């Protein structure tokens, strides 16, 4: 069979996903240089250096064009870039129509930093042979490197069209879709790749990262664990798994995996950056600064490391230096998530130096960018209002029906639910109360929410029930709740402080399930609460997507707090409302009142900052930095610094501000 016919048959086999048959056919003709060159291109394209190098070495001994091309490849591997370029150019002089020569010249040029010349030569390669998947793939690489992601994807698609099982092309196409934040398309390509090769290590690791970006943490972890089974010494897997645990606020495993990553590769800058983030969120600024310094020693211009350094300097009360650091960051080139982080940090620093106009503009920009994130867009913006309406309907129906007489043995006397509009001081009072020996805190875990979801799975929406639950149904849910909180803390002989701010919306359900349970509702000046929520870089939820502008934040406050006025009517004797301002003005008096409400003795050490922090692991809310300070006053009346921006909202807010006995001026 002639060489041309063999190559034609090989291309048909590759196009029909018969890769092994194509390779077998090529290997059957070791004397045919064109067949061996095609085999060489396959090995190089799939990064199979174990087979590519000996084949190229053998071919380079021949004084032929393909021998020169093989030599160019070997020079490139040895980082002898000038020799790689010159040898490929020599091959082209001998055969101006050899597509392989243009491809390898372009690879050498790209590695020499000459992207434009590389693009020209890749284009020549595919013009000579449009059915040359490796050249299309390499063209996509260069296009991606210069930021042309959409064009790069088209090139990868051309590669895969001619060779559907081309693993490197599938992998890089998926990674590029993910870089575009087109995570669903990326997921499909990763699935295709891993169906072809379930043991593709980089495919597994980056598929995990792609799931992580979508908020699918369970699937992300499965990918990382499979990758670790394949190679327990691959640093990037440990790095990404550590990043996952950090987002899940699981500090110990996050540190464990990240430290393993830098142990395996001390130059893994992403792991050092994440270590700085973990330590900073745990208020360990000394270790955060060390990890940050290690990251910057590897890459002094790394934008994540620079943003981290600015944050550390701000927290060390060096805001001017922090601003100067951020000015070094070319934010337009960052990923969307990093742009969001950059603008929130700018805003924090501007606020700290008293430049409130620029602070507000930076917060607005950060929130605008956050609203463009894929996780944000996955959330139905109407779902929260629909939930509120269900609760309103439930209140109306309950008011018309008889009282609940279905009692159970577990009345919830040991339970206290810490609630309030977000950013109203729930974290601060939680850290104070949980330092008491008689109290154990469960911070922002989906305890009650799991019960409500359990009912839904059984086809019962609690808010649609017009009659009280029977005793058997209550006992099942009570048992589930007790089992659940037991997994979070040792609750024996303790008052259980179950904290989740917006859970005041579920207080009706809680009161029916545990009629003796108590509630602490934190109240704060509405303007400060509204402003503070607008200032937060929240992970998107169906509630938190409504804090993206000051006006939306105000609407959220009005909708939820007006509903609370109806819900709290049934909590007489079981509720204490605590003003944030009282807590910060006179913490001892305020905490004494709360202790009396809970039936425990006040201990003055509860107000000691160091004891408070020692009694807790990581603070899992955006207040982690504030609660590391002494009880502070600077968050009172912060809204006055932004009074100009509240002017359009005065008419909406004045009545609720006054009804809660706060001042509007």
N, C-alpha and C positions, 0 to 999 in steps of 0.2 A: 504494500500500500504506500502511495506517495505521501511525502511529508504534508503537503497542503491538504490532502484528503483526511489524514489523521487529525490535524489541527481542527479542521471543520467538524469532524465527528466529536472531538473532545468538547468543542464549544456547544454543540447540540446537547451533549450529555450534561454539561454544567447547567445549561439553560433549563433542562428538564429535571433538575435536582438529583441527578445521578452522579454525585461527586466522586464516590469511590470507584465507579466504573471508569470515569474520565481519568482518574489518577492511575488506575491499573493500566489503561491503554497507553498512557505516556511512558510509564515505567517499562513497558514491553519493548520500547524503542530507544535503548540507551545510546545507540550509535547515531541517532537522528538529532542534530543540534537544535533544530526548531522545536522538537518535542521536549528536549531537555530545557530549553529556554522557557517554554511555557510552564513546565514543571517548576522551574526556579521562580518564576513570577508568582505561581500559586503559593509556594512556601513563604516567600517574602511577604506577600499580601496578607497571609494569615499569621505572620510573626513567628513562623515555625523555623527559628534559626538553627535548631538542631539538625534539620534536614537541608536548610537553605545554604548554610556555610560550606559544608563539604561539597555540595553540588557546584556552588559558585567557584570554589577553589579548583575543582577538577576542570571546569569549563575555562577558567582564566588561563590555564596553561596553553590553550589553543590560540594561535595568532589569527583570530577571526574577530568579526564585529561583536558577536555574542560573547567571545572571550574578553574583549575590552569592557563590555557592559558588566560582566561578572566582576571584573577587576574594580570598576567604578563602585559597585555595591560594597565590595570588601574594603575599599578605601573609606567609604562613608561609615562603615561600622567602626573603623579605627579612628574616626574623627579627623581623618586627613582630608579635609573638605576641598582644598585646592586640587589635590590629586584626583579626587572623585569627579570634580567638574571637568578638569582637563582630559581625563580618560574618556568620559562620556562624550565630550566634544570631538575627540579623536574618532570615536565610533561613528558619530554623525557625519564627519568628513568622509569616512569610508563608505557609509551607506545612509544618504540623506532621507531615505524612506523607512528607516527602521524605527518603529514606534517605541520599542523597548529603550532605545538610546535616549529619546526625548524624555521618556518617563524618568529614567535614572538621572539624567542631567537636571531635570526639574527638582527631583528629591534632594540632590546635592545643593542646588541653589537655595531651596527653601531652608535647608539646615544652615546655610551660610547667611541667612537673614535677607535674602533677595527675593521677596515674595512675588513682586511683579514679574520678574524674569521667570520665576518658577511657574506662575500661572500661564505665561505665554507658551512655555515648553510642554506643560501638561495638555494645553489646548491642541498643540501640534500632534501630540501622541494620539489623542482620541479622534482627531481629524483624519489621521492616517488609518487608524483602526477603531471605528466607533464601538466595536465589540471587544473592548479591552477593559475589563472590569477593574483591574488594579490601578490603571491610570485614572479612571473616573473616581475611584476611591481616594487616591492621592490628591487629585484636584480638589475634592471636597475638603480634605484636611487643610489645604492651604487657604481655601476660601473661609473656612471656619476660623483659622488662625488670625485672619485680618478682620473678623467680625461679620462676615457675610453669611449669616447662619442659614437664611432661607435658600440662597443659591447653593450652599454646601449640601443641604438636604437633597436638592435636585440632583446634584452629582452623585451622592450616595445612592439615590434611587436608580440612576442609570447603571451604577455598578451592580446593584441587586437585580435589576431587570435582566442583565446578561448572566448573572450568577446568583440565583436566589438563595443558595446556602453559603454565601460569602459572609463568614462570621464577623470578620473585622469591619466590613461595611455595615452590616446590621447593627453591630455594637456602636459604631460611631454615629450612625444615623439616630439611634435611640438617645445617645448622650446629647446630640445636638438638639433634638426635639425637647429634651429635658432642660437644656440651657435656654431654650425659647419659652420655657414654662408651659409647654404643650405636653403636660405630663401624661394625659390619656393616650395620645399618639405614641409617646415614648414607651408606655407600658405595653402596648400591642407589639411594638418592635422587639422589646426585651423578651416578651413571651415567645415570639417567633424564634429568636436567637436561642433561648434556653430549651425550646422544644428540639431544636437541631442538636444542641450540645448542652445538656443539663449541668455539665461541670465547667462551664465557661466562667472562670473565677471573676474576672473584671465585670462580666455581664451580671453575675449574681450580686456583686457589691454595688454596682451602679443601679441595678433594678431595685435593690433595697433603698438606696438613696432617693430614687424616683418615688417609691411608695411613701417614704418619709415626707417628701415635699407635699404629697397629697394628704398627709395626716393619717395615712393607713399604717400605724405604727406596728401592728401585729404582723402584717405581711413583710414590712421592712425587716423586722427582727428575724423572721424565718429565713429570709435571703442571707442575712449576715451569719446566722448560725450554720447554714449550709456551706457558706464560703469558708467558715472556720474549720468545718469538718474536712474540706478539701485541702486547705493549707492553713495550719495553725500559726504560721509565722509571717503572714501577709499583713504589714502594718496598716494599710488603708482600711481593712475590715475592722480592726480594733478602733481606728480613728472614728469611722462613721457610726459604729455601734456605741462608742462613747458619746458622740453627739446626740444620738437617739436617746440614750439614758438621761442626758442633761436636759433635753426638752421635756422628758417625762418627769423631771425633777427628782430623779433617782441618783443622788449625789455619789454614794459609795461605788456603785457599778460604773458610773460615768468616769470617776477618777481612775478606777482599776483599768478600764479598757484604754483610756487615753494615755495613761502612764505606760501601758504595754506597747502602745503604738510608738511612743518616742523612745522606748527602750530598744525596739526593733529597728527604728529609723530615727536617730536623733535630729535629722533634718526635716522631719514631717511637720512643716510649719502650721498646717491646718490643725493638727492635734495640739500644738503649743497654744495656738489662739483659743481653742476650745477649753483648754485647761485654765487659761486666764479668765475665761468667761465663767467657768464653774466656780473658781475660787472667789471671783468678785461677787457672784450671786450669793455666796455663802459668807460674805463680809470678811473674807480673808484677803485683805488687800496686799499683804506682804507676799504671799505666794502668787497672787494674781500678777503682781509687778514682776516677779521672777520669770513666770511663764511668758509674759508679754515681752520681756527683755530677750528671752531665748528666741521667740518668734522673729523679733526685729533684727537679731544678730544674723539670722538666716536670710531674711528678706527685708531690708530696711524700708522698702516702699510698700510693703504688704498692706492693703487698705484695711483689712479686718484688724490687723495688729495695731495700726494707727488709730482706728476708732476705739479699740480697747484701751490704748494708752491715754487717749483723751478722756475716756470715762474714768479711768483710775485717777488722773490728775484732777478732774472735777471733784471726785469724792475726797481727794486730799486737799480740797480747798485751794486749788491752783487753776481757777477757771480761765484766766487769760492765757496761760500756757496751753490749756486744753483747746481753746479756740485756734491758737496758732498751729497746733498739731493737725486739727481737722482741715485747715486751709491747705494742707499738703495733699489731701485726698482728692483725686479726680473722680468725683462721685458719679458723673454721667456714665462712666465705664463699668460701674458696679452692677451686680445682679439686683433684681428688684428688692429682694429681702435685705440686702446690704444697703441699698439706697434708703429704705425705710429706717433702718437702724441709724444710718448716718444723720438723717434729718431729725429724728427724735433726740439724738445726742446733741446736735446743734441747738435744738430748742431748749434742752435742759441747761445747757451752758449759758445761752443768752438770758434765760430766766434768772440764773444764779448771779449774773453780773448786772442785772437790772435793766437789760435792754428788752423791754416787754413787747415792743412793736415787732422786732425781729424774731423774738421767741414765738409769738403768736403765728407769724407767717411760717416759721419753720414747723410748728406743730401742724398747721393746716396742710403744708406740703407733705409731711410724713403721713398724715391720715389719708390724704388723697391717693398717695402711692399705695398705701395699705389696702384701699378699696379696690385696687386693680389686681390684687394677688389672687391666684387660682383658688386658694382655700376660702378666701372671702367670697368669691363669686359662686362657690358651691352652695352657699347658704341661701335659702329662700328668705328674702327680706320681710315677707309677710308672715312668716311662721310665728314670730314672737307676738305680734298683735293678735293672731288667731288664738294663741295660748291665753293671753289676757282676757279675750272675750269669753273663752270657755270658763274661766274662773268667775267672771262677772255673772254669767248665766247660772253657774253652780250656786253662787251666793244668793241669787234671787230665788232659785228653787228651794234651797235649804231653809230660807227664811219663811217659806210657806208650809213647811212640813214639821212633823213632830220632833221632839228632842231625841237624841240618841240614848237608848236605855240598854244597849248591848254591851255589857261590861266584860272585861277579861281580867286575869290575874296580874298581867303586866300593865300597870297604868303609866309607867315611864317616869316615876318619881325621881329617878337618878339622872334624868336627861335634861339638858339645857341646850337650846338651839340659839346660836349667836348669828344674828341676822342684821340687815340694814342695807340701804342703798350702797352700792360699791363705792369705795374710797371715802368711807365715813368713819373709819377708825376701828373696824372690826379686827384687823390684824394686830393693831397696837394693844387693844384690851385683851385679845386672845393670848398674846405673849405674856401679859401681866398675870392673868388668871391662871394660865396653865403652869406657872411656876409654883403654884400652891400645891402642897403635897396631897390635897384631897381631890384635885382636879386632873383629869386627863383630857387632852385636846385631840380632836380629829379634824384636821384642817383641810377643808375644801375637797372632800371625797364624795363620790356620787352615791351616798347612802340612801337618802329618801328618793332620789331620782331613779335608782335601781328598782325600788319598790313600785313606783308608778309605771315604769317600763314593764315590769313583770305583769302588772294588771293588764296593760295594753296587749301584751303577747297572748294573754288569755282571752282577748277580745273584750276587755272591760276598761273603758276610759273612766277613771275615777271622777273626772269633772262632769261626766254625763249622768252620774248616779244621783237620783233624787231622794233616795232613802238611805238611812245609815247602813253601814256594812254590818253583816251578822258577826257573831262572836267567832265562828270558825274562820271566816275570812281574815278577821283581825289577827287572830292567833298565828295564822300562817305568815302574815306579813311581819308581825312582831318577832317571830322566830328568825325569819330571814334577816331582819335588821340586826338582831343581837349577834347572829353568826357573822354578819358582815363587819360590824365594828370590832369584833374580837380579832379579826385579821389585821386591823390597823393599830390596835393598842391593847394593853392589859387593862381591862376596865373593871376588874373586881374591886368592890368596895370604894369606888370612885364616883364623883360627879362627872358625867360625860359631857364635855363641851363640844358639840357638833357644829362646826362653823362653815357656813356658806352664805354670803351676804344676800343675794337675791332670793334665797330660799324663803324669805318672808311671804312670797307669793304662794308657797305650798303650806303655809301655816295652818290653813283650815284642815287639810288632810292630816297633818302631823297631830293636831289637837284631837281629831276624831280617833286616830290610832293610839295615841298616848295622852289621855286627858289630863294627867298630872305633870306632864312635861312643862318645863319653864322656857321662857324666851327672853333674851336680851336683845333689844333693838337699838342699834347705834344711830343717832341722829346727828347731822352736821348741817351747818349753814348751807341751804340749797345751792347758793351760787358757788361756794367752794367745792361742793360735791360734784356739781355739773362740770365745772372747769377741770377738776382733777381727772374725771373720766375722759374728757376730751384730750387730756395730756398723755394718756396711756397707750403704750404699744401692746395692745391686747392680742392674744391668740383669738382668731375669729370664732365666735359662737353665735347662736341665733339672737342672743341679747347684745353681745359686745359689738356686733356690726353696726349698732345704732348710736355709737359714740363718735362717729367720724367728723362731725362738725359741732360747733357749740350749740347751734339751734337743735340738732338732733339729740344731743345730750340732754338739753333742757326738756325736750318732748318726752324722752325716756323717764326723766325724773317725775314729770307731772303725771304721766300715765300710771306709773307703778306706785308712787306714793299715795295717789288718790285711791287706788285700789287697797292699799294697806290700811287706810282709814276705815274701810268697811270690814276688812279681815280681822283687825285687832279688837273689834267689839266683842268677839266671843272668847277673848283671852283674859278677861278680868281676873286679877289675882295671880295670874301665871306670867305676867309680863312686866318687865321694867324697861323703860326707855332712858337711855343714857346719852347725854349730849357730849359730842366730841370736845367741844370747847370747855365743858366742865372737867373732862378728863385731863386736858392739858393745862388748864388754869389751876385746878386743885385736885391732883391725882389721888392724894391720900383720902380725902373726904369722899370722892366719887367711888373709889374702889371699896372703901368701907361699906358704903350703901349697897354695892353689888354683892359683897360678901354676906351682908345681912340678908339680902334677898335669897341667896343660895344656902343660907344656914350654916356658914362656916366662919371661923375666926379670921379676922384680918391679920396678915403678917407683913410688917413693914418691908421685909426683904423682897416682897413681890415687886416693889418699885425700883429695885436695883437692876440697872441695865445688864450688868454682867451675868447675874443669876438668871435673868429672863432668857438671855441668849444661850446660856449653858443648858437650860432645861429643854431647849428645842434643837431639832436638827435644822434642816434648811427651811427658811421661810418661803412658802410656795406661792406668794403673791407678789405683785409689783411693788409692794411696800417694804421689800426686804431691806433696802438701804435705810429707810427712815427709822425702822424699829431698832436698828443697830445704834442709833443715837440716843442720847438722854431724851426723856419725855420733853417734847419741844412745842414751841408756840408759833414757829414761823409759818406753819401751814394754816393758821387762823387768818381769815380775811384776806387770803391771797387773791381773791377775786377782784379786790379793789385795784390791784395793779393792771387789771385787764378791763376796767370799768367801761372804757370806750366800746369794747366789743359786745358788752352786755346791753348797751342802750336799745338796740332793736328788740330785745327780749323783755324789756321792763314790764310792758303791759301784760305779758303772759305769766310772769313770775311774781309780781308784786303781792298778789293775794296769798299765795302759798307761803311766801317768805314771812309775811306778817302773821299768818295763822299759826306758824310754828314759833312765834315770838322772837324772830330774828329781825335785824334792821336791814333796810334796803339801801343804805347810803353809807 
